[in-house]
Amino acid sequence: MGESTGEILRFVPRFVNWLKHGFDVYTDQVITSTFGLVWLIKELQLCHITIDCILFDTDTPWSSFESEYWKVEGLETSDEIKNKILY
């Protein structure tokens, strides 16, 4: 998804568009900001697209398991969505 705001702003609409057109694509949430992950989840929900395409990942040594885990666990969303991403 990208680490910088510019990458996120380009990626989210493009990713959602790929899914709308039937592409079988996935993304992870590693090193992205929380706003990017929240925005992607909201866009997928607005388009009635499953969030099964978001994978939990870490990018050690550039990020840590704990920071990536708590980024997802700390989202203000349902446990169902968190569990779909984490597991």
N, C-alpha and C positions, 0 to 999 in steps of 0.2 A: 504494500500500500504506500510505502514511502515514509521517510522520516521528516521531511520538511513540509511546511504548509502548502507550498506550491505544488509539490508532488501529489499531496492528498487532494487538493482542489481539482487537479486534472484527473486523478485516478477514479474517484468515487463515481462521477457521472459516467465515465467510460465503462467501468466495471458493471454498473447497473444496466447500461445499454447492451453490453455483451450478453448478460443473462436474459434480458427481454427478447433478444434475438435468438435465444436457444443455445448459445455456446455453453459448453460444459467446462466452466472455469472456476477456480478457487483462489482465495487469497488468505494470507495470514495477517495477524495483527501486530507482528513483532516490530518493535521500535517506533511504531506510529504513535501519534499523540492520541489522547483519549477523545478529543473532539472528532478526530477522523473516524474512529471506531463507532462512536455514537451516531455520527452523521450517516455512515454506511448502513448501520442497523435501521435507522429511521427511513432512509431511502428505500431499502429493501422491503420494509413493512408497508410503506406507502404504495409500492408497486405489487404488493402481495406475492413477493418472492421469498422463498425460504432462506433462512440464514445459515442453512447447512453448508453453504459455500465459504463460510468464515472458519478458518482453522486456528487453533491455539498453537503457538510456536514460540520458541526462544531462539535467539541468535547469539549464543555464547561464543566468544567472550565479549561481544559488544553489548549484550544486554544480559540480564539475569533472569532465572526462572521466577524468583520471587517478585520482581518488578513487573514482569509480564503477566503473571498470575493475578496479582492484586489490581492491575489495570482492568482486567476483565471482571474479577470478583467485585470490585468497587463500583461498577456501573450502576446507575439508577435505572434498572430494568428488571424484568422478571427473572426468577431463578431458572425458569425453563430456557430462556435465551442464553443466560450465562452457561448453563450446563451443556447446551448445544455447541457452544464455542469451545468450552474447556474439555468436553469429553466426546 
